């Protein structure tokens, strides 16, 4: 079984933030694959560049991190359900970006790894398990 990993989890790994949910997601990726919407590629790289500008990362650390995550079993989903994304965004007052992660988790019946509290609440409302919760 796979899990959907959002950018907040990925960037927590990049910035070495101590977080139980990010650690659990990382541990699970040693035995499972991760699903990500195609926008994840852009969001992660934007977050890394912003981290460089804030002095949180060097260019070399960014390069190493991108090399490291390229070794993960990541499956990029390129066929989202547009209608469901818009419905989820409206229903839960999410950005379309966040709704894309939720739509993927719903469609794949996969747990969601996120540090975003609004997205996690929306996922729980849709009965999507959250990595780090007891039921995930």
N, C-alpha and C positions, 0 to 999 in steps of 0.2 A: 504494500500500500504506500502511496506517496502522500506528501503534505504540501500545501501551498505556502510559500515563503514570501513575505512582503519585504519591501525595501527597508523598513525600520529594523527588522531582524538582521538583514544583510549588513546594514551600516553599523549596527551594534558590534558585529564581528570585526568590521574594518577598524573601528575606533577603540576596540578592546574594552567595550563597556561591560562591566560585570552585571549580567542580568540572567536570572534563572531561566526565563523563557527562551532567550537567545541561546543559552547553553544547551537546553534540552533540544531545541531545533537542530543545533549543530550535531549533537549526539545522535539524533535520529537519522540525520543525513549520512551517517556512516553505514546504515543498514537499509535505508529507503531512498527513493528518489524525491526530488523537489519539483513542484510544478510552479511556473511563474508565467504571468501574462507578458506579452512582448514589450510592454512599456517598462517592465522591470529593468531591462538593459539600460535604458536611458536614465531612469531614476537613480540607479546605483551609481552610474558614472557622474551624474550631476552632483550627487551627494559627496562623492569622493573629491571632485574638483572644489566644491564648497569647503570641504574639510581642509584641503590644501590651502585655500585662501585664508582660512581662519587659523592656520598654523597647527592644525591637529594632525595632519599627515604631510609627509614629504612626497615628492613625485616618485621616488624609489619605493616607498611603502605602498603607494597606489598601484604601481606596476606589479609588485609582489602579490598584493591582495588580489588583483584581477587574475593573475596567473593561478593563485591558489583556488579561487572560486571556479575557475574554468575546469578544475579537476573534479568538481562535484557532479553528481548525477542530476543535472538540471534539465528539465523538459520545458521548452518554451512553447506556450500555447499561442497560436496565431489565429485562432478561429473563435473569438468570443461571441457570445450571444448578445447582440446589441440591445435587443428589446429588454432582456432580463437585466442587463447592466443599468439601463436607464430607469427601469422599474425599481431596482434596488437603491439606486442613488436617490430617487425621489422618496421612496418609502422611509429610508433611514437618514435622509439629509446628508448623504456622503458625497464626496467628490466622485466624478466618473472614474478617476484613477483608483480610488479605494474600492469602489463598486466592482471594478474589473477583478480585483483579487477575490472579493466575496463571490462574484458570479462563478469564477473558476472553481472555488472550493465547493460551492453548491453543486455545480454541474458534475464535478468529479467525485462527489461524496468524500471529500478529503478534509482533514483537519487544517486549520489555518494557523500559521505562526506569525504573530504580529505583536508589536508593542503599542500600537495605536488603540487607545481606549475606546474611541468612537467606533472604529471598525470592529473591534472585538465585541462590543455591545450589539452591533448590527448582526454580526455572525451568530452570536448566541440567540438572538431573536429569530434567526433563520434556522436554528438548531444545528449550526455548524460547530463542531468541537474546536476549542482553542488550545493550541499546544501550551502546556503548563497548567491547564485546568485539570481537575481530577478525572474528567470523562474523556480526555483526549488520548 
